[in-house]
């Protein structure tokens, strides 16, 4: 599993709107930042964290990582 290409990276502010498109629940970029730092507990009681990438002082994620996170949390 290699690193995503530059065009696949999404700023967390845009990823927050993507969460709304996928789940129908609105979240802020700050919520996504917390998902990375602290994680969320899934139905099995395990902590799942959102994958991110830092580039030039900015924080990014990918659509694939976001979908994987949402599925893992349940």
N, CA, C and O of each residue as an XYZ file, in Angstrom:
296
protein
N       0.842     -1.167      0.000
C       0.000      0.000      0.000
C       0.891      1.236      0.000
O       1.527      1.550      1.006
N       0.934      1.926     -1.116
C       1.791      3.095     -1.247
C       1.110      4.369     -0.804
O      -0.066      4.388     -0.440
N       1.885      5.422     -0.849
C       1.338      6.732     -0.497
C       0.415      7.211     -1.607
O       0.640      6.905     -2.778
N      -0.628      7.965     -1.247
C      -1.529      8.490     -2.273
C      -0.832      9.553     -3.112
O       0.113     10.200     -2.662
N      -1.307      9.718     -4.314
C      -0.792     10.774     -5.188
C      -1.292     12.123     -4.683
O      -2.284     12.191     -3.956
N      -0.604     13.195     -5.068
C      -0.965     14.528     -4.591
C      -2.418     14.886     -4.867
O      -3.059     15.525     -4.033
N      -2.953     14.488     -6.023
C      -4.319     14.874     -6.360
C      -5.360     14.129     -5.520
O      -6.534     14.501     -5.527
N      -4.951     13.093     -4.805
C      -5.885     12.359     -3.974
C      -6.039     12.973     -2.586
O      -6.989     12.648     -1.874
N      -5.129     13.849     -2.192
C      -5.207     14.468     -0.879
C      -6.352     15.475     -0.830
O      -6.585     16.221     -1.781
N      -7.064     15.481      0.304
C      -8.179     16.396      0.514
C      -7.912     17.147      1.815
O      -7.572     16.534      2.827
N      -8.064     18.471      1.793
C      -7.939     19.241      3.023
C      -9.045     18.809      3.977
O     -10.123     18.403      3.543
N      -8.778     18.895      5.265
C      -9.777     18.461      6.241
C     -11.057     19.277      6.154
O     -12.138     18.756      6.431
N     -10.956     20.549      5.773
C     -12.162     21.362      5.642
C     -13.070     20.821      4.530
O     -14.294     20.834      4.666
N     -12.478     20.355      3.449
C     -13.274     19.762      2.360
C     -13.711     18.349      2.723
O     -14.787     17.907      2.322
N     -12.883     17.643      3.479
C     -13.228     16.287      3.897
C     -14.439     16.294      4.817
O     -15.215     15.339      4.829
N     -14.606     17.365      5.588
C     -15.769     17.472      6.469
C     -17.058     17.492      5.647
O     -18.050     16.881      6.045
N     -17.056     18.176      4.519
C     -18.251     18.170      3.667
C     -18.431     16.813      2.996
O     -19.554     16.415      2.687
N     -17.343     16.112      2.773
C     -17.415     14.764      2.203
C     -18.065     13.792      3.198
O     -18.796     12.886      2.798
N     -17.799     13.983      4.473
C     -18.442     13.168      5.512
C     -19.954     13.346      5.430
O     -20.705     12.380      5.565
N     -20.395     14.576      5.208
C     -21.826     14.842      5.074
C     -22.406     14.120      3.861
O     -23.496     13.553      3.939
N     -21.683     14.138      2.742
C     -22.155     13.449      1.535
C     -22.280     11.952      1.760
O     -23.219     11.327      1.268
N     -21.337     11.371      2.501
C     -21.310      9.924      2.707
C     -22.328      9.480      3.759
O     -23.046      8.500      3.560
N     -22.385     10.209      4.882
C     -23.192      9.758      6.015
C     -24.476     10.542      6.237
O     -25.407     10.036      6.864
N     -24.541     11.769      5.732
C     -25.698     12.610      5.989
C     -25.598     13.356      7.303
O     -26.548     14.021      7.716
N     -24.449     13.251      7.968
C     -24.217     13.919      9.252
C     -23.113     14.948      9.047
O     -22.050     14.626      8.516
N     -23.366     16.190      9.468
C     -22.347     17.224      9.263
C     -21.323     17.198     10.394
O     -21.670     17.040     11.565
N     -20.078     17.355     10.025
C     -18.959     17.420     10.955
C     -18.037     18.548     10.526
O     -18.009     18.931      9.357
N     -17.289     19.073     11.475
C     -16.353     20.154     11.177
C     -14.957     19.571     10.947
O     -14.697     18.407     11.250
N     -14.073     20.401     10.407
C     -12.686     19.987     10.219
C     -12.052     19.676     11.574
O     -11.211     18.782     11.676
N     -12.449     20.404     12.605
C     -11.925     20.159     13.941
C     -12.314     18.765     14.426
O     -11.512     18.097     15.080
N     -13.528     18.314     14.117
C     -13.963     16.967     14.507
C     -13.081     15.919     13.833
O     -12.710     14.925     14.456
N     -12.748     16.139     12.567
C     -11.876     15.210     11.859
C     -10.475     15.203     12.465
O      -9.830     14.158     12.546
N     -10.016     16.369     12.886
C      -8.712     16.464     13.546
C      -8.724     15.634     14.841
O      -7.753     14.941     15.144
N      -9.824     15.708     15.599
C      -9.951     14.922     16.824
C     -10.032     13.427     16.512
O      -9.517     12.606     17.271
N     -10.677     13.071     15.398
C     -10.737     11.670     14.994
C      -9.337     11.125     14.753
O      -9.069      9.949     14.998
N      -8.449     11.985     14.274
C      -7.070     11.545     14.057
C      -6.311     11.446     15.381
O      -5.625     10.456     15.635
N      -6.435     12.455     16.206
C      -5.662     12.502     17.451
C      -6.138     11.496     18.504
O      -5.343     10.731     19.050
N      -7.433     11.510     18.777
C      -7.971     10.667     19.846
C      -8.638      9.408     19.318
O      -8.676      8.388     20.007
N      -9.163      9.472     18.101
C      -9.865      8.329     17.533
C     -11.310      8.248     18.006
O     -11.783      9.094     18.764
N     -11.988      7.228     17.549
C     -13.370      6.941     17.959
C     -13.438      5.473     18.342
O     -12.704      4.650     17.795
N     -14.304      5.146     19.265
C     -14.465      3.763     19.701
C     -15.497      3.094     18.800
O     -16.602      3.608     18.622
N     -15.129      1.940     18.232
C     -16.079      1.228     17.374
C     -16.966      0.310     18.219
O     -16.854      0.294     19.445
N     -17.827     -0.438     17.579
C     -18.788     -1.282     18.301
C     -18.109     -2.400     19.080
O     -18.689     -2.924     20.031
N     -16.892     -2.776     18.696
C     -16.150     -3.822     19.408
C     -15.348     -3.257     20.581
O     -14.683     -4.007     21.295
N     -15.409     -1.943     20.780
C     -14.692     -1.311     21.877
C     -13.246     -0.952     21.557
O     -12.483     -0.597     22.455
N     -12.868     -1.042     20.294
C     -11.505     -0.728     19.860
C     -11.431      0.715     19.345
O     -12.356      1.187     18.684
N     -10.333      1.411     19.648
C     -10.168      2.785     19.175
C      -9.664      2.769     17.733
O      -8.679      2.105     17.410
N     -10.356      3.511     16.878
C     -10.002      3.630     15.461
C      -9.643      5.077     15.196
O     -10.372      5.979     15.607
N      -8.521      5.318     14.510
C      -8.094      6.681     14.215
C      -8.104      6.942     12.711
O      -7.804      6.056     11.910
N      -8.454      8.168     12.346
C      -8.452      8.597     10.954
C      -7.014      8.836     10.509
O      -6.246      9.501     11.206
N      -6.653      8.298      9.361
C      -5.309      8.509      8.816
C      -5.234      9.901      8.194
O      -6.175     10.354      7.544
N      -4.117     10.562      8.401
C      -3.893     11.864      7.783
C      -2.482     11.926      7.228
O      -1.647     11.069      7.516
N      -2.229     12.950      6.429
C      -0.890     13.239      5.924
C      -0.638     14.721      6.137
O      -1.529     15.546      5.934
N       0.562     15.052      6.541
C       0.943     16.453      6.719
C       1.885     16.820      5.582
O       2.883     16.143      5.334
N       1.542     17.914      4.894
C       2.369     18.399      3.795
C       2.434     19.908      3.870
O       1.412     20.595      3.853
N       3.652     20.412      3.954
C       3.886     21.857      3.989
C       3.054     22.557      5.064
O       2.515     23.639      4.832
N       2.955     21.948      6.216
C       2.251     22.550      7.329
C       0.740     22.410      7.296
O       0.054     22.931      8.176
N       0.217     21.729      6.315
C      -1.237     21.531      6.211
C      -1.574     20.064      6.454
O      -0.731     19.181      6.294
N      -2.817     19.826      6.842
C      -3.258     18.473      7.169
C      -4.249     18.003      6.101
O      -5.199     18.704      5.754
N      -3.999     16.809      5.600
C      -4.825     16.238      4.537
C      -5.227     14.814      4.896
O      -4.599     14.169      5.735
N      -6.272     14.342      4.252
C      -6.663     12.947      4.293
C      -7.053     12.566      2.862
O      -6.958     13.394      1.956
N      -7.480     11.353      2.657
C      -7.951     10.943      1.339
C      -9.373     10.402      1.469
O      -9.821     10.059      2.563
N     -10.058     10.333      0.363
C     -11.417      9.777      0.355
C     -11.382      8.328      0.841
O     -12.237      7.905      1.619
N     -10.392      7.578      0.379
C     -10.255      6.172      0.750
C     -10.067      6.033      2.261
O     -10.728      5.205      2.888
N      -9.170      6.838      2.860
C      -8.928      6.765      4.300
C     -10.183      7.134      5.077
O     -10.476      6.534      6.111
N     -10.923      8.119      4.582
C     -12.138      8.553      5.256
C     -13.203      7.456      5.234
O     -13.856      7.201      6.245
N     -13.374      6.818      4.097
C     -14.353      5.730      3.985
C     -13.943      4.548      4.858
O     -14.788      3.938      5.512
N     -12.654      4.223      4.871
C     -12.175      3.138      5.734
C     -12.451      3.431      7.203
O     -12.861      2.546      7.953
N     -12.224      4.687      7.611
C     -12.477      5.099      8.989
C     -13.953      4.954      9.339
O     -14.300      4.391     10.377
N     -14.817      5.462      8.470
C     -16.263      5.418      8.720
C     -16.738      3.964      8.820
O     -17.541      3.641      9.695
N     -16.257      3.090      7.940
C     -16.639      1.674      7.991
C     -16.125      1.007      9.262
O     -16.818      0.189      9.868
N     -14.890      1.368      9.665
C     -14.304      0.735     10.861
C     -15.032      1.153     12.133
O     -15.161      0.357     13.063
N     -15.506      2.392     12.181
C     -16.223      2.872     13.363
C     -17.612      2.220     13.426
O     -18.120      1.901     14.501
N     -18.197      2.036     12.262
C     -19.495      1.366     12.208
C     -20.591      2.300     12.355
O     -21.754      1.895     12.332
